[in-house]
Amino acid sequence: MIRRIVICLLSTVLLPLSLYAQRIPQAIEYTEIYDFLEELTTDGIIETNAAIKPYTRDYIAKVLMEAQTKDSLLNRRQREDLQFYLQDYALECDTLPVYYSYGHRHVTQWITKISNLSLADPSLHMLTKKKIFKMRIRPILGMDINYNVKKGMITHRWYGAEIQMDIAGHLSIWGSIRDNSWKGTGKGFLKDKYYPSTYDKINGARLAQPSYLNNLPGAQYKEAEYGGDYSDMRGGISLYMWWGSIGIQRERIQWGDAQHCSNILSAHNPAVPMLTLQLTPCKWFQFDYFHAWLPSNVIDSTYYYVERYTEDSTKINYRPHNKFMAANMFTFIPCKYLQFGFGNSIVYAERNPQAQFFIPIAFFKSLDHLFTKGVNSENQNSQFFATLTLRPTDHLRLYGSFFLDEFKFSRLKKSNKENNPISYLVGFNWSGWPVRGLSLRAEFMRSYIACYTHSISVLEFTSNSYKMGHYMGDNSQSIFVQLSYRPSRSLRLSLDFTQDTKYRAYDYVRAYIAGQRNTSTPIIAQKPFSEKIWRNNQVTFHAVYEVFNNCYAHVDVCFNQTRAYAPSSARIDGEDRGWNPDGSSQNLEGDALKNYYLNKYSPVFTQGTNLTLSCGLSFGF
């Protein structure tokens, strides 16, 4: 009897693992599969949780197989795309890609006895006879060329490799390395005379920097006069069952339903190491949690190494502050037309990770008060957020997300000039009607003053100094519209319009004198969206064709106009109008202030009016 009970329990747990194993995240840079899944979701063919990304490969395989059972709802191009993408997720379905399979050919005697091999696009796939071990090895190679008619050329090349393994349907191990190099030449890279000397080492070829207001992935560059190099190592290990997983990984994550850029967690910052937990015990509920170690880029003057520098002298090397983050998200799907979720997070900078923030289902602000109020110390930086997705009819999807950085009920009164620092994003996607393959997307985002910031620099909502929320930061607005068309298998044409606007820039200064606010109006009470200081209008045509799985070519034509403006009002305490090399504030005016904002918020390559042509080929994305 006991034996029968054990067999029954093991069958209940293990049988669902026969398909869709390999709990490995699919990098969000591989946008083509995510766009295809969004199209099928908007058309009402499948259901996905677009608020939590990256998806895992087994989850993608599952929804692709679900779409295959609804073949009658797909048009010819969608069927071709579906079969095309299923080839890439063959291992997750316990099969091999059909290209060059050697399972029934005697490559070597021992290989055919224990496993099947497949060489596809060109990736090596391995599946043992009893499906206990799966492995995929893939090279990574790519290059983009960006030519600005006025300012010369920037090239971005990368190479590396990745490996993914799954053992016994319970353990996934994966890793990838990409060596990146940016190189630029041309008159557009000369230093500007108004640019502060603290930024002098930033080369024009480095299109991503913490202060730049663009949607390029963040990077921690090594020193290079020609541009910049950096390596991107990702990977992890995950222990999983059909109802959830726990693991440690270094990946870029996105929380919040958005096509252009999320205002909760946007994946704008470099990937960070984290402990992760995901629970999916039923179809209508998903729980996500992580605890991350964040690079603070803030020096701790009490923590340093002493280096033997010369025979008679030593050198002090200061170390950065410790910085951590914990976050959770509860997602509910009560019906196929409605999804909503909510969660909270905390950024903290204690000497060591705090045990209370390893409680997955917790309201972190309450725990923070418990450990800080008793000694009258400053709280850590906590946040609350929520998402909502509606699909009132097939072909239309409405979505929005809300980010609350700090909240006081007293600020809701009309007599109180202070504003709660919030960010909200709303958008829609109209797809597949009246023309199949045609879609129209639009998003609108606004972030109020002091959102994502903090009066203590190490507690800001940043990692490697990059914003973890929307790349525009606080006191900003972003409009994004995209018209795209998929005329044939793996070909996507799109026309995008983006207008990004940055308004007056402030540091979050909590102005107090002897326990009382000073006579000046505090930062949090300034009028938001009052005077713009920077704006970028951009129109881009994209053409992307995926030649075979994970290998695609693209051609882009981009027209942009980036301008900076000098506020007409007088400077207030805490407003950013320039900084001296020693860190003291300036009060620049006129053209000097415009040039300061222009150089701070945008690379030289995109300043002014530009026509930029781009092309590239990527394998392994």
N, C-alpha and C positions, 0 to 999 in steps of 0.2 A: 504493500500500500504506500509506504513512504517513497519507494522508488518511483511509483506512478505519479505521486504528487510532485516530486522533484522534476521529473520529465515534463510534466504539464507546465510547471512554472517556467522552466527553461525554454520551452517551446513558445510560451506567451511572450517572453522577453526577446528571444533570438530570432524568431521567424520574421518579424518586421524588418530585420537587418539584412535579409537576403537580397534586397534591392536598395539602391540609394545610399550605400555606405560611402565612406571617405568624407568625414566631416572637416573639410578644408575650405577656408574662405576663398571666394573668387574675387580677385583684386578689382576694385571699382574703376581702375584705369581702363579696363577692358569694357568700354562703354557700349559696344555694339550688342552684346548679349543683354545688357540691362535695358537698352532701348527697345529691343525686340520683346522682352518680357513685359515692359510697360505698355507696348502696343497691344499685346494680347490681353493684358489686364483691362485696359480702357475699352477694348472691344467686348468685354464681358466673357471671354473664353476661359480665362484662368483667374485665380485670386492670389495676389502676392502682398506681402507686408513691405511697402515701399519706404516706410519710416525707419527701418533698421537695415543698414548695409555695412559691410558686404554680405551678400547671400553666401551660403555655403554651396559647394559644388553638388552635394547630394540633394539639396533643396532645389537647385536649378534643374537637375535631372528629373526630379519628381514632378515639377510643374510642366516641364517639356513633355514628359510621358502623359500627363493629364491632358495636355493640348492635343496629343496624338489621338486620344480616344474621342476627340470632338472634331474629327477630320472634316465633317460636313460643314462646319462653321468657318473653316479657313478658306481663303482664296488660293489660287495656284501659287503665287509668290510666297505666301506664308507657309504653305506646305513645303516648298523648296527650302526656305529658311529653317523650318523646323527640322527637317532631315539633316541639313547642313550642321546645325548646332548640336544635334544629338550625337554626331560623330565625335565631337570634342568631349562629351560626357559619357562615352561608352563604358569606361571603367566603373563609373558610378552606377551603371546599370548591369554590372557583372558581365560585360562583353568587351570585345576589342574593336577598335576602328576597322573598317572593312578595306582600307587601302592596301597596304602591303603586309599581309598576315602570314606568319610563318608557323602557326600552330600545327599544321598538318603537313609540313615539309620538314625533311630531316636536315635542318641546319646543322645541328649536332645532336648526337643521340641523347645526351643527358638533358638538353633543353626540352626536347619534345616529350620526355618522360615526366618532367615535373611542371612544365609551364608552357604557356603560349606567349608569343611575342608579336608585336605589331610595330611597324615603322610607318609613322604618318606625320606629315607636314612640318619638318621631319622631327618627330618626337618618338621616343622609344617607350612603348607600353608593354607591361609585363603583367600577366595574370596566371597564377598557379592553377593547376588542374582542379584542385578542390576549393579554389577561390578564397584561400586563407590569406594570401599576400598579393597586394596590388601595388604597382609602382609606375610612375610616369617621370621621364627625364626629358627636359626640353631646353634647348639653347635659347638665349635671349640676344637679340641684335636689332638695332634700329638707328635711324638718323633722320633728323629734321633740318631743313634749310629754310631760313627766314630772310628774305631780301626786302629791305626797305629802300624805296626809290631814292630817298634823300640821304639816308644815313648808313648805307652799307649793308653788311650781311652778318647774321649770327647763325652758327651751326651748333646743333645739339646732337651728340652721338652717345650711345650707350650699348653695353654688351654685358653678358653674364650668362647665368644658367639657373634652372630651378629643378627641384626634385620633390615629388609628392609620393608618400607611401601610406598604405593602409594595412593594418595587421589584424586579422581575425574579426573584422567587423566591429571592433571596439576601440582601436587606437589608431589615430592619424598623426603622421609626422610630416612636416613640409618645411622647405627653406628655399630662398632665392637670393641672389646677389646681382645687383646691377651697378656697374661702374659708369658714372655719368660725367660728361665733359661739355662745357659751354665755351665757345670761342667766338669772339667778335672782332671785326675790324671796321674802320671807317671813322669819319670825322664826328659822327654822333656820339662817340665815346669820350670826348675830351671833357675834362673837369670844368664845372661851371664856377665862375668867380664868386657867386653868391652862396655856393654850397658850403656848409660848415665843415671844418677840417675833420670832425669826428667821423664823417662819412667818406673821406677822401679815398679810402682803400676799396670802396665799392666800384667795381668796373661796370661799364655799360652793358656788357654781355650777360650780366647776371640779372635776368628778367624777374626773378623772384627774390624779394627781400622782405623782412618783417614789416617795414613801413609802407611797402608798395601796395596800392589798392588794385590788385588784379587777382584773378582766380587761378593762377598757376600754382602747382603744388610747391610747398615750402621745402627748402633744402638748407643744410648746414655745410657751407662751402669750405673747402680748403683754399689756402692762399694760392693765387695764380694770376700773373699779370695779364694774361691773354683773355681771362674770363673767370672760370671757376670749375673746380672738380668736386665731386662728392660721390660717395658710395652709398647704396641703399640696400641694406641687408634686412630681409624679412623672413619670418618663419614662425614655427610654433609646434606644440604638441597638444593633442586634444584627446581626452578619454570620453567616450560617448555611448549612449544607448538611444533607443528610438525616441525617448521622451525628453532628451536633453544632453548637454555636454558641459564639461569643465576643462579648462586648459590654460596654458600660458603662451602668449604669442606677441609678436610685434607686427602690427598691421595698421593701415589707415582705416578709420571707421567714419561712417556718416549716420547721424541720427536726425531725423526730420525729413518729411517728404518734400523733395525739391528737385527740379531738373537742372537749374543753373547753379545755385549754391544754397545750402541749408543755413538757417540762422541758429540752429542748436549746436550740433557738431558737424562741421563742414568738411572735414578731412583736408583742410587747407594746410595744417601744420605737418611736419614730418611725422612718420609713424613712431609710436612709442610702445615700450614693453608694457604688458598688462596681464593680470589674471582675469579670466573671463568665465562667466556662467550664463548659460542659456537654457531655459526650460520651455518645452512645448508639449505639455501633457495632453492637450486636446486641440481641436481645430480652431476653437474660438478664443484661445488665450496664448500669449507668448510673454515670457519674462526675460529681460536681459540685464546683466550687471557686469561691471568691470572695475578693477582697481588698477590704476596706472601710475607709473613712475615718470614724471615729466622733467625734462631739462629746463632749469629755471633761467639760465643765463644771467643770474644775479649773484654777485660775489658775497660770500660770507667771510667777513674780516676776522672772525675768530677761528676759522678752519683753514689750515694751510699746511703745505709741505715745505721743508727746508732742504734746499738743493745745494750740494757742494759745487759751487760755481767756478771758483779758481782755487789755487792752492791756499790762499789766505783769506778767502771770502765765501760767503754763502748768499743764496738768493731765496727769497720767500715766494712761493707759488700759491696764491690763494685759490681755494676751491669754491664751486658754486653752492648756493643754498640747496638743501633738499626740497623737493616739491612733489606733491602727490595729488591724485584725483580719484574720487570714487563716484560712480553714477549708476542709476538704475532706470529702467523703463518698463512700464506695464502696458501691454497692448491687448485690446479687446476687439473681437470681430463678431459682434452679435448676429449679423446677417451679411450676406454677400455684397450688400450695397453700402455698408457702413463699417468704418474702422476708426477707433480713437485710442489714444494712448496718453499717458502722463508719467512723469518721473522727476527725479531731482538729482542734483550732483553737488559736490563740494570740492574745492581746490584748497589744499592745506599745505603748510610749510613747516611742520614740526621736524625735530631732529631725526625721528624714526617713524616708520609707518605706524598708524594708530589702529589698535585692534577694533575699536568701535566702528570704524569705517569699512571693516571687512564683513559687516553684517549686510547681506545683500538686500533684504527687504527692510529698509530703514529710511526714516526721514532725517537726513544728515544734519540739518540745521538744529533740530532739537538735541541731538547728541553733542553738537558743537557747543551749545549753550551750557550743557551739563558740565563740560570739561574746562570752560573758560570764564564763565561769569563769576565763579567763586573767588577768583583772584583779580577781578576787574581787568582782565587782559582783553586785547582786541580779538573779536571773533575771526574765524576763518571765512573764506569766501564761498557762500552757498548759492545755488540757483534752483529754479523750478521751471519746468517746461511741459508743453502739451502739444499733441498733434491730432488732426481730424481729417479724415478722407471720406468723401461722399461720391457715390456713383449713381445719380438719380435715374440714369438711363444708359443703355449701352452706347458706347462711343464718346461719353462725356465723363470726365473725372474732375472733381473739385477737391482742393486740398488746402490746408493751412497749418501753420505752426506758430506757437507762442513761447517766448523766452522771457522769464522774469528774473532779473539779476538781483533786485533788492526791492522790498515792499514795506510800505507803512500806510495804514488806513488813513492817517491824518492827511496824507498827500492827496486823498480823493476829494477833500473839501475844496470848494471854489476859492475860499479865502487863503488857501495855502498855495503859494507859487511853485513849490517844489513838485517835481515830476518823478514818478517811479521809473527807474531805468529799465525799460522793456524793449523787446524787439518782436515784431510780428511779420509774417510772410503769408501771402495768399496767392493762389494760382489755379489754373485750370488746364486741362488737356482735352482737346476735341480731336478725335481720331477715327478714321475709317469710314466716314460718311460726309458727303455723298460720294466721295472718291476714295476707293480702297487704297491704302498706303499713304494717304495724305493726312497730315496732322498739324494742328495749330496749338501752340503752348504759349502761356503768358504767366509771368510772376511779378509780384510787387512786394518789396520789402522796405521796412522802415525800422531803424534802431534809434532810440532816444539817447540823450546825453548821459554819459557815465555807464552805459550798458557795456559789458565785457571788461570794464576797467575796475581799478581798486586804488584806494589811497596808499596801500602798501604794495610796492611794485612786485614783490615775489608772489603775491596772491592774485595777480591779474589772471584773467581767463585766457592764458597764452601757454604755448609750449615751444621751446626754442625761440621765444619772442614772437612767434607767429600766432595770430588770433585763431582760437579753436572754434569760434562762432563764425558768423558771416565775415568775409574778407574785408568788407567796407568799414567794419568797426562801428563805433558809436556816432550819434548825430549824423546819420547818413541815410541815403535813399537809393534804391536800385530798381530799375525797370528792365525786364527781359522779355522779349517776344521772339518766338521761333516758328517758322513755317518749314516743315520738312516733308519729303516725299521719298518713298521707297519704290522705284519703278521695277526693279528686278531683284533676284536673289543677292543678298549681301551688299547691295548698293544703296547708299543713302545720300540724298541731296538736301541741303538745308540752307536757309537764309535767316540770319539772326540779327536782331537789333538790341543793343544794350545801352542804357544810359545810367551811369553811376555818378552820384553827386555827394560830395562831402561838404558839410557845413562847419561852422566855427569849431576849432579844435581846442579841447581843454584837457588838462590833467585833472584827475579827481582829487582836488585839494579840499580837505575838510577844515575850513578856516575857523580856528578857535583861538581865543585869547582869555587866559585865566578861567577856563571852563565855559566861556560864553562865546557865541558867534560874533565875529567882528561886524563892523557896520557895512561891509561890502556884501553884495548879493552872492550867496553861495553858488558853486558850480551847478549843483543839482537843481537850482531854481532858475537857471538861464532859459530863455525861450529857445526851444529846439527848432531846427530847420529855418532859422531866421536869415542868415547871410551865407551864401555858398562861397567856399574858398577853393574848390577844385571840382572839375567835371570832366567826364570822358564820355563822348558819344561814339559808338562803334557799330558798324555794319559789316557782317562777315558772311561770305558764301563758303560753305563746306561741301566737299565731295569726298566720300569715303567708300572704298570698295574692299571688302575682305576677300582676298584671293583664295585663301584656304584658312582653316581654323587657326585663329590667333596670329594671322599674318595679313595685314591690311596696308593699303596705300591711301594717301590723302593728298588733296590739293585744296588750299584755302586762299581766298582773296579777301583782304581786310582793309577797310577804310576807317580810320579813327581820327578823332579831333579831341585833344586833351588840352585843357586850359586851366589856369589858376587865377584867383581873384584876391584882391586885398580888401578886407572888411573896412567899411566906412566908419564904424563905431569905434570908440576908444577901447583899448585893451583893458581887461580885468585881471585880477590876481588868478594865476593858474592857467591863463590862456596861452596857447602855443603860438608865439609870433617870432620864433627863432631862438637859438641857443648858442652861447659861447662855448669854446672848447673846454673850459673849466666846469661846464654844467650850469652856469648862471643864465638867467633868461635875458632875452633881448626884446626890443620893441621895434622890429623892422617895419618899414612902410613902403608903399608904392611898388615899384618894379622889384626892389630887393625882396620884399615879402612874397610877391608872386613867384619869383624864382625859387625862393625857399620852399614854398608849398609844392611847386611843380617838381622839384628834385626830390623832395621827401616822399611824395606819394606816387611817383611814376618813374620808370627807367627812362633814360635819355632817348632810347630807341623808339618810344611811343609818344614823346612829348610833341606838342604842336599838331599839325595836320600831316597825316602820313597815309601812304598806300603801301601795304606790305603783302608780298606774295610768299606763300609757304608751300612746301611739299615735303613728303617724307614717306619712308617705308619702314614698317615696324614688324618684327617677328617676336612673339612672346609679350607684346605690348610694353 
